[in-house]
């Protein structure tokens, strides 16, 4: 069973780190954190803070760190559940975390580069802020889910795919929100929009999936 091979200590340490990052964000940006909690289904947070974005936003950075940790834990738990013969290995987990971090940062930098090349920096910054906000919200939701999977509920394929579906729904809603806010621009540049989806939204995840499946991290 999965619970006989998992090292709870390392997962606990990383989950505590995630909680620390969230706590720092809450204490340092109390009002913004409260608004952030309502980002799902409410555009208030996006409208209030989109214009105040900086290249490096401390609040988003803190939540991003929790996102990386939460996704890495859930991803590795999923791997252990789907590959029942595998056991927990810290070096593999750290490589997985490094891969998640690298993929996210490379995508963000590439998107900012595209914004600079085509002189649409403000549009790209607004789009990235909305997308990152929903991804950070996914990381926030994953934290208690990971705790349940580690200490209460025995992970199964059904549960894993249910959680994945929930994360997809959250991010699809975020994507639809961004699309609605920039609908006219997207329609006027539909070819470039489709090209962007294939190159920067779908392609990287297909590459990551292929690496995981073929090389087992």
N, C-alpha and C positions, 0 to 999 in steps of 0.2 A: 504494500500500500504506500501511497505517496507520503503519508505522515511518518513512516518508519525511516525514510531516507533524507528528509529535508533538515537542514541545519537551521533551527529556529533562531539561533543567536544572531547570525549575520542578517537575516531578514528583519529581525527586531531592531537591530542597530540602524539599518537603513531607513526603516519606517519611522523611527524616532527622529532621524535627521530630517525626513520629510515634514514631520510635525513641527520641528524647530523652525524650518524655513517658513512654514505657514504662520506660525506664532509671531515671528519677526515681522512678516508682512502685515499681520493684523495690528500689532502694537505700533508699528511705524507709520502705517497708513490706514488708520481705523475707519474713517469715513469711506474711503475708496474700497476697502475690504468689504464693508457692509453692502455697498452698491454692487460689488463684484458678485456677491452671493446671489443676486437677483438677475444676473446676466442671461440665464436660461429662460427664454420666453419674455424678456423685458429689455427693450433697447435703451433704457435710461443710462446704464453704465457706458455703453458704446458712445452715446451722444455726448456725455459729459467729459469723457477722457480721450477721445480720439484726437482732438486738436492739440492736446498737451503732450503728445508723444515725443520722446527723444530717441536718439539712436540706441542708447543703453538706458532702459527703464528699470530702476531698482525693484519696483513692485512686481513687474512682469518677470524679472530675472529670478526673484525669490520663488515665485510660483512655478516658474519653468524648472527650477532645480527639483522641486517636489514632483513635477510632471515626469521628469526623467527617471527619478527613483521609483515612482508608482508604476509607470509603464514597464520598467525593467523587471520589477518584482512580479507583476502580473504576467509579463511575457515569459519569464523563466518558469513561473508556476504552470503556465499553459504548456510549455515545453516538457516539463516533468510529468504532467498529467497525460499528454498525448503520446509521449515516448516513455512508457511505464518502466522500461528497463534502465532508464538513465538515473543517475544520482546527482545530488547537488555538488557542484565544484565552484569554488569561489572565483578562480581565475576565469572560468567560462562566463560566470555571471558578470564580472567586471568588464569582460570583452563585450558582452551584450549591452551593458550600460554605455560603454564607450561608443558602440555602434549607433545606439539610439541618439546619443548626444551629437555625434558627428553628423548624422543624417539631418537632424533638425536644424543645426547651425548652418550647414552647407546650403540647405534649401532656403533659409532666411536670407543669407548673404547673396545667393544667386538671384533671388527675387528682388532684392534691393539693387543689385547691379543692373538687372533688366529695367527697373524703374529709372535709374540714372541714364542708361543708354538711350531710352526712348523718351526721356524728359517727362516722366509721369510719376515723379517721386511722391507727390502728395497723395495721389490715388493709390499707389502701391503701399505707402505707409498706413493709410486708412484701412486698406484691405488686410494687410498683415496684422494690424492691431486687433481687428475683429476675429481673424482666424486664430491668432495666438490666445486671445481671451477665451475662446471656446475650448481650445486644447488644454489650457491651464485649468479650466473648469472640469475637464475630463480627468485630469490628474487629481484634482480635489475630490471628485467622486470616487476615484479608484482607491484612495487611501483607506477608507472604512471597508470597502469591498475586499481589499487585500487582507485586512485584519480578520475578516470573517472567514476567508478561504484558508488562512493560516491557522487560526485558533478555534474556529467553531464548525464551519461547514467543510466536509470532505470534498475537495475539488473533483469534478467529473467533467466529461466532455460536454454534456448538456449545459452545465453551469458556465463553463468556459465560453462556449459559443453564445450563451445568453448575455454574458457581460460584454463580449465583443460586439454584439448587436446593439447593446445600449450605448456603447462608445461611438459606434457608427452613427446612430440616431442623433446623438448630441452634436457631432461634428457636421452631419448633413444639415441640421437645422442652422448651425452657424454659417455654413456655406450658402444656404438659401437666403439667410439674412444679408450676407455680404452681396449676393447677386441682386437682391431687391434694391439695396442702397445704391448700387452702381449699374442698374439695369440698362439705362440708356447707353452708357459707355461700352458695356459688354456687347450689346446688340450692334452698335456701330462698328465694333471690331471683333465680330464673331469668329473669324478665321484665327486671329491671334489668340483669342480666348481658348479655342479648342486646342491649339498648339500648346498653349501654356498648361492646360489640364493634362495633356499626354506627357509633356516633358517634365513638369515639376510637381504635379499632384499624384499622378498614377505611376509613372516610370520608376521613381526612387523606391516605392514600396514593393514593386514587382522585383526589382533588383535585390532588395533586402530579403524578400521571401525566398528567392532563388538561392542566395548565399546560405541562408539558414538551413534550407532543405538539402542542398547538395553537399555542403561542407560541415553541417552540424556545428555551426559557429566555430 
